[in-house]
């Protein structure tokens, strides 16, 4: 089972939803990067359930860094993080009944009944807490070289937020706004949180769930990062994004809308600014040409499916007894995971950006800077 991602800087995730603990190991970060545990706690709080739009299961995520950090700085050796599970309810899970759109059946087939099925086991969204914890460390490394990442809800159900700007400076300000949150639990660029909460509330009242689309922007990445073909920026980002259980689609820049355009409309015209820096007047390609960054903001959308656990009666199978049956999912579940997924996407992208920068400039780039 492959649980490690990255070439020069790698991340390994471990643990199960109802096991003793979950955790992560980061390998490849150079020594001397300052670690702010307060920031890690802030990032974890963005993923934590909040109010009636999220699951009632609340874990405090009291993480512990057990190696790789000394005197609040990285040592250059693997960074191991452990997060105990303290609020589990395994009785709610009936083994053998395949929950629709979950990994119950596929895990049974792959592992022959030896998998930890409680709460979805290793396939659970609970594991993303470890990803966020590790991602917070990687985001701190990126901040040191001027790279910022931000994600907002572009749409939830039929309700829509505004898109990121084209101008790099404006996008950076928008990312700063998202990351500050200003006591607003739902990351948005416009004032539509009440409408989105209402979409989620209605789905919950109907014992249903709702999905949506996230939009992510990355600024500060220099031009010339990435490899053509199999290690392109799009390939690496898509790989890690599809590792997040709820992601079912990814598009860069204008994405599928470009299929409706003429070449004269889709092409991003290059220009030089007054300081001799190249830029494009539009950003339909999402800051990437030939799999390599062009210096513009990297912008992409991720489609998030509705939470598969719903309280309605559904048809399914009993894979132990090989018969058809019905199921009403019990337990504690989100009517929408999209809000909590924003920081997860940021964390996954931080891993890719760190790995790509290390590939181009060496693993010590986060100490000496981009040159």
N, C-alpha and C positions, 0 to 999 in steps of 0.2 A: 504493500500500500504506500503510495507516494504522498508524503505529508510535508515535503520540503520544496521551497521555491527559491530561485535565485542562483546566479552564477558566481559573482564576486562577493556579494552580500546576500546571505541566505536566511530564510526564516523557516523553522520547523514548528508545527502546531501539534499538541498532544492533549489527550484527555477525553472524557465523555460527559454528557450533560448531567448525569446523576452519579458519576464517579466521585472519588474523593477530591479531585482537583482537575483543573485544566491548566494549560501553560504554553509557553513559547520559548524557543531558543533562537537568538540572533547571532549569526556568525559572520565575521568579516569586517565589522566596524573597527576603525582605527582607534588607537588610544587617545585620550585627552578630550573627548567630547563631553561637555557638561550635561548632566542629567538632572532635570527638575521633576521630582516626584509629584509635586503639586500639579504640574501640567498633565501628567499621566492620569491623575485622579479626575481632572477636569474633562479629559477626553472620555474616560470611562463613564462619567456622569451623563454625557451626551447619548451614550448607547443605552443607559439604564432606563427601565420603564418609568413613565411619568404620567400619572392621571388615568382617566378612563379610556384613553385611546390606545393603551398598551396592556400587556399581560400583567396579571396580578402577581406573578412570580418576580420578586425583587431580591436580587443578590447584591450584597454590599461591595463585592469585588475588592476585597482587602488583599491586594497583590503583594508579593514579596519577591524582590530581586535577590537571588541566591548566589549569583556569580557574575563576573564580568564588569562590575561597577565597584569602585573603591574611592572614598572621599568625594562622592558625587560626580565622578568622572569615569568614562569607560576605560578599561585597562587594555583593550585590544584582544582579549580572550572572549570565548562565547558568553553571551549574556543570557542567563536562564531566569525565567519568570514563572512563578507559581501563583495561581488564584484558586483558593479553596471553594468548593461548592458547599453551601450551608443551608439552602432552602429547597430541598427536593421533595417530590411526592410521587414516588415510583408506583404506587398502587393504582394510579390513574391509567396505566398502560397495560393493555391486554395483548400479550405476545401471540402472534399467529394471524391476527386480523390486520390486513394491509390498509393503512390509512391512505386514501387517495392523494396522489401527488407527493407523498413522502417516500423515503428510501427504505421503508420496512421490507417490502418484497425483494427489491434488488439486493439489499444487504444480506437477506436470508439466502438468496441464490448464490451470491459471491462467497459468503463466509460459512455457509453450511450450518447455520444455526448457532454459531459460536460468537456472534456479535452481541455487544451490550445494547439491547434495544430500548432501555429505559430513557424516556424523553428524547428518543432519536439517537442516543449514544453519541458517537463521534460525528454524526451527520447533523447534529443539532446546531441551531443558531447560537446556542450558548457558547460554542467554541470561539465565536467572533469576539468575545470579551478578551481572550488572549491575543487575538490579532490586533485589537484596538490598543491594548497595553503595549505591545511591541511597536505598533505604528506610532505611538506617541514618542517613543525614543527616536524612531527614524525621522519623524517630522521635526524634532529638535535638531537633528543632524542637518536636515535640509534647510532649516531656518538660518543656520550658520553660514550657508553659501548663497542665501538670497532666494531660495525656492519656496513658494507658498502653494498650498492646495486647499480648495474649498468646494463643497458640494451642497446643492439645494434641491428642494423638491420642485421639479419643473411642472409636473402635473400629478394629481391624485384623483382618480375617477375622472370626472369631467371638469374639475377645477384646475386652472392653470396659473402659474407664476410667470413673471417676465424672465427672459433669457439673459445670459451674460452679455456684456457689451463686446464690441470688436476691439476697441482701443485697449492696449495692454495696461495702461495706467488706470483706466476705469475698472478693468477686471480685477486688478490688485486691490483696489478700494472695496470692491464688492466681496472679494474673498475675506478681507479683514472684517467686514461687517458680519459675514456669516460666522466666522470663527469667534467673534466677540459674543454673538447671540443676543446680548443686551437683555437677558432674562427671558428671551423668547425661546420656548422649547422646540418649535418647528422652524428649521432653517429655510428661510425664504428671502427673496430679494424685494418683493412687494408686500403690501399689507393684505394678505388673503388667508391668514391663519384660521380665522373663524369659519370661513367657507370650507376649508380643508378639514377642520375638526368635525364639521357637520357631516361631510361625506363619510368620514370614518365612523361617526356616531350612528348614522343611519344603517351602515353595514352591520355594525355590532348589534343593533336592535333587531335586525332581521336574521340574527345568528349566522351572519355571513362575514366576508372579508373583502378587502379592496387593495388593489395594487397601484402602480403609477410609474412615473419616469423620473430618475434623478439626473441632474446635469452637473458635471464636474469641470472645474477649470484649474489649470496648473500654470503659474507664471514664474518667471525667473530662470527657466531652463535655457541654457545657451543653444545657439544653432550648432548643428553638427553632431548631435548625440543620437545614437541608435545605429542599427545595422540593417542593410537591405535584406529582403527575404525573411528568413525564419526568426531573426531577432530584431525585427522592426519594432518601433515604438508601439505601433498599433497591435502587433502580435503579442508583445510582452504584456501590455495593459489588458488586452482581451483575455489572455491566459489567466491572469490573476483575478480579473473581474468575474469570470465564469467559475472561479473556484468558490465564490460566495453563493451559497445555496439559492437565494431568491432571485439572482440575476438570470434573465432569460434572453436578453438582447443587448447589444452594444453598437453604437454608431458614432463616428467621429465627425466633428464639424457639422456640416449640413446633412451628412449621412444619406439616408434613402431619398431625401428631398432632391439631392443632386441628380438623381435619375430622371427627374422631371425638367431639369435645366438644359439649356444649350451650353456649349463650351464657353461661349463668350460671357455667359452669366455665371458659370461655375468657377472659372479661372480666377485665382487670387493674384491681382496685379502687384508686382514688386515695385517699391519706391525706396529712396533714401531720405531720412529726415535731416534736419539742420546740423545734427551732430555726426552724420555719416553712418548712421545705423540703418540697416535694411529692415523693412517692414512690408506687410501686405495690406492693401486698402480694405480687403474683405478677408474673411477667415473660414471659407467654406471647407477647407481641408483640415481644419482643426489644429493648425500649428505644426503639421507634419507633411513632408514631401519625400517620396521615395523611402518611407520608413524612418526618416531622419528628421529631427526637430529643425524648424526654420527660424526659431526665435520668437514667434508669435505665441500667444497663450494656447496651450493644449486644451482643447475643449471636446468633451464627448458626453453622450447620454447613455444611461443604463436603464433598461426596462426591468422593473421589479414586479414579480408575480404576486397575486393576492396570497395571503397567508393560507396554506393548505388546510390547516386545522380549523374546521368550522363545526358548529354545534348542530347543524342540520343532519337529518338522517340521509345517509348515502349508501349506494350499492357498492359492494367490494367483494373480496375473496378471503376465505380462511385458508392460508397457504400451508398450514400444518395438516389439515384434514382434506384439503383439495376440494372445497365446495364453495358455492356462492353464498353470500350472507349480506347483512346490512350493518351499518355502524353509525353511531352518534358519538363523535369525539368528545371525551371528557378531559378535564384538566384545565390548565391555565395557559391561554394563548392570546396573541395579539390580533385584533381585527385588522391591523395594518402594520407591517414592519418597516414601511418606507421611511418614517422619521428616524428610527433607530439605525437604519442602514446607511445614512449619510456619513457618519463618522467611520463606519466600517469600510466604505469605499475609499474615503480619504486615507485610511491606514494602509489598505492594500496598494493604493497608488504610490504611497510614500516608499514602500518596499521596492517597487519597480523603478522609481526615479533614483533612489539610492544605488540600486544595482547598475543602472545605465550610466550614471555619473562615474561610478567606480570603474566601470569597464572602459570608459573614455579617458579618464584622468588619473586612475589609480585609486586604491582604497584609502589613501591618506588625504584625498581631496577635501574631506570634511574638516580637516585640521588646518590645511594650508590654503584652502580656497581654490576657486576655479581660475586657472591661468591659461 
